Amino acid sequence: MINRQRRAGAVLAAFAAAVAAWLPATSAQAADGPVVHIAVRSDDIGIPIPVQDPPQIGWTLFNDGPGAAKDVTIKADFSKVKDWVTADGKSVDTYTWSTIADVKEGSNAGYILDLGAKPGTPLGTKGTVTLSGTSSNGTVVSTDVEVTAGNVELTVNKLTDRKGDKPGSTIENPVTISNTGSLPAHGAQLQMRTTPGLSYADRYSNCVYSTVKDPDYQATQQALCTFDTVLEPGKRYRLQQPVKLDVGSQALFEYFQDDVLASPGDATVGPSGDNKLSLVEDGTATPGGQRTGRQVITVDNTADMVAGGDKAKGAPGDVVPVDISLSNEGPGWVHYNLSDDQPALLFTVPTGTKAVEIPKECSVWREDAQAGTGEQTPGAPQYVCDPHDNAFAVGDSRTFHFGLEIRKGAKTTTGEVKAMTAYGNVMTFDHNHANDTAAVTVKVKGAGSDASASPSASATTSGGDDSAGGNDVTTQTVADTAATGALASTGSSGVLPVAAAVGAGALLLGGGLVFVVRRRRA
């Protein structure tokens, strides 16, 4: 009996969160305690022959109560497959994980176990491993995992990223599927997705077309195609016709993604189209493929990001509201998914006022670091507003509400908002810079009508009670960032350094990780 415990929280985290949704809405409770379910990552595991990267039985626990399950022990019964399956390189009847102590209600951490096939095992040999357990005050529900000697490994070819396609054109992508495993796949499914600027030019009877939500993008067009072709190991198959994508008028930053998996081959008839998309044998399997492919398509198009200002009126001591905005007037939609240099709005606070109410998506701008600090500190001369939802459909607008306190001695004054990237760069896809800036004017009652000639970008941190923080009542100017590439000195804003708050980020797209690069002004 083996008692080696192997915690694998990182490996199992991806599916642990979904366990609750998988379980029935109600569960028969043990009369005297909680019920614990064993949720496996996969209940059908193919063991490659020869084994290069051992597959694993991975599981986690879900306790639907009542209360904590105590002294839980989990074991795997290998008695039905011990003649040909190894557990962590050894032949065993039972693999037991040591006592897992108490299992609280809800989802809990799990464990993994490497599987192998003994030399000489015939391909296609099948068997069942049963996971079960005990608890001193409850019940553990068992589950089965089917294991097979050999595996099906389907991959798609890598598509070259594209630049320069124009709205109104059609892209043709030649898609192939390879079986690099050791067993035949009795059918396959190909799931294809595009971003909103692309659409499928052809419709096939064995594909189902729908609009789905994607966590990284707006509404996404999906085609799920089912093939009844047997894909032999070591062979490659191509779609009889390339995947044709129409480039729409709003296309700008797009992607095409395809995912392949083995299926029983039961073709699902789609809602439209009489013709069937087929797989045709196309030579030897391509090494180095992947289950999920992603093609980045940068279209030759523009989007006009527009800054929106506001006007307010009040007396010294009043806190007046101003709403500034960032909008997309098209023609392209914007989701710049290859960089963290996202659309943003720079707000230069009008001279003689102090920002005392700052939106959560806006933070103090550090001109010397060309970035926001991430803090909503009142009284800074400039703030950058970086929308958390940075996808802008045509016509979309983000509004940011500030509260400005009018300081003693202030006169009617004007600040500025400027459309730019989150790191102070010009948005290269925006070719119309006439509406990049807009005025924010605060009319001060009883103080005359002479507004400041230019918005302020300087802070005062000393003086009377009314002059602590914010912009001085004296007119100060800001340099033209479009012409000089830098704002005038901000002075001290009394905030923490920015180093820990900025840097290169990473975006999770569907099934892959795309590293993004922070682009700074040259």
Buried (B, 14 or more C-beta within 10 A) or exposed (E): EBEEEEEBEEBBEEBBEEBEEEBEEEBEBBEEBBBBBBBBBBBEBBBBBEBEEBBBBBBBBBBBBEEBBBBBBBBBBBEBBBEBBBBBEEBBEBBBBEBBEBBEBEBBBBBBBBBBBEEEBEBEBBBBBBBBBBBEBBBBBEBBBBBBBBBBBBBBBEBEEBEEBEBEEEBEBEBBBBBBBBBBBBBBBBBBBBBBBBBBBBBBBBBBBEEEEBEBBBEBBBBBBBBBBBBBBEBBBBBEBBBEBBBBEBBBBBBBBBBBEBBEBEBEEBEEBEEBBBBEEBEEBBEEBBBBBBBBBBBBBBBBBBBBBBEBEBEBEBBBEBBBBBBBBBBBBBBBBBBBBBBBBBBBBBBBBBBBBBBEBBBBBBBEBBBBBBBBBBBBBBBBBBBEEBBBBBEBEBEBEBBBBBBEBBBBBBBBBBBBBBBBBBBEBBEEEEBBBBBBBBBBEEBEEEBBEBBBBBBBBEEEEBBBBBBBBBBBBBBBBEEEBBBBEBBEBBBBEBEEBBEEEEBEBBEEEBEBEBBEEE
